Amino acid sequence: MRKLLITIDGPAGAGKTTVSRTLANRLNYNYIDTGALYRGVAFEAKAAGIPSNDDKKLEDLCRRLELKFIRNEKGTRLFSGTSDITDQLRTPEMSMMASAVSARPIVRQALLDVQHKMGAEKAAVFEGRDMGTVVFPEADVKFFLTADLKTRAKRRYKELAKKAPQNLDNVEKDMKLRDQNDSTRDTAPLKSADDAVLIDSTDIPVEGVVEKMMDYINQKLSNL
């Protein structure tokens, strides 16, 4: 069977991560969480005291960073050098800083090369915000996954509340601000590719979304 390169873009809380992982498992493909790469840069920038708008220091940081995904008994984990930083990336602070550093062209260029190497052999599901528009405009299959803001905020609230107390209103406000920042930035704004399949997950469970995607993928494969 022909190997495909699949992209799944969309805003925070739309269910991209769970759907992407599930789809990759169904297809026996590699799952690449590209958002984690930007969070990794944000995490290391914060640790080094580098402001999100200091391009020179960010460029120096990206040159020496060694970000890589490693699969172990805990699943697919993001390492920075020899340190597993996965569990420190899913916080509101890292979300906002990742949004800020991802808007810097120097950071995007550094990670573009990393992502292209990861996708060279296809058989992969790439999750992100500009996978189908900027990173892999030639992708075999593109999806844009969305949901209404309140639904997305409730999902993220439940996820974050497992680690620390949260305020739902604050989570929704942060998400709305990130949506605005991501969709209006000059560099690689969040938007659906013209040839992407749009799926609204507001009232559809994960398995239902994955089934919709599988139907489209199988149809695509049958026409090749």
Secondary structure, DSSP 8 states (H G I E B T S, - for coil): ----EEEEE--TTSSHHHHHHHHHHHHT-EEEEHHHHHHHHHHHHHHTT--TT-HHHHHHHHHH--EEEEEETTEEEEEETTEE-GGGS-SHHHHHHHHHHTTSHHHHHHHHHHHHHHHTT--EEEEESSIIIII-TT-SEEEEEE--HHHHHHHHHHHHHTTS---HHHHHHHHHHHHHHHHH-SSS-S---TT-EEEE-TT--HHHHHHHHHHHHHHHHHT-
